[in-house]
Amino acid sequence: MKVTEILRAKGANVLTVWPGASVRSAIDRMARAGVGALAVVDDSGALVGLLSERDVVRALAADGDAAMSRAVSDVTSRHVVTCSKDDSLSDLMAMMTDRRVRHLPVIDDGRIIGIVSIGDLVKARLHELETESQVLRDAYLRVR
């Protein structure tokens, strides 16, 4: 299974935040949307970072309540691991495990076209396993 299929199933809506937005406004957006990360984009829409729950927790641990009024750009992960729409599910699982990330922005022609999370990958892999199981079950019943 490729990233394109995962995005087709989940949708390619990308929630973004501007680097100058406050951490408070960013986490409010994350909470309302039920997501664990936001793509940080500049005025041209280019990806400049990824703000994750992990980044927020680190900022709170370092600065306490003051972290809430800081700019997203002050706490965001700037060295973002990305993937392409043609990457395979197994490649993404290995990448996320090796790089210890839970969210991967999907980049196509320099533009962000989606974000896949570890939850998306688990869901896709379970779907693959269910399909394989059904095919094997059907084949077994035909042979009997």
ABEGO torsion letter per residue (X at the ends): XBAAAAAAAAEABBBBBBAABBAAAAAAAAAAAGBABBBBBBAAGBBAEBBBAAAAAAAAAAAEAAAAABBAAAABBABBBBBBAABBAAAAAAAAAAAGBABBBBBBGGBBAEBBBAAAAAAAAAAAAAAAAAAAAAAAAAAX
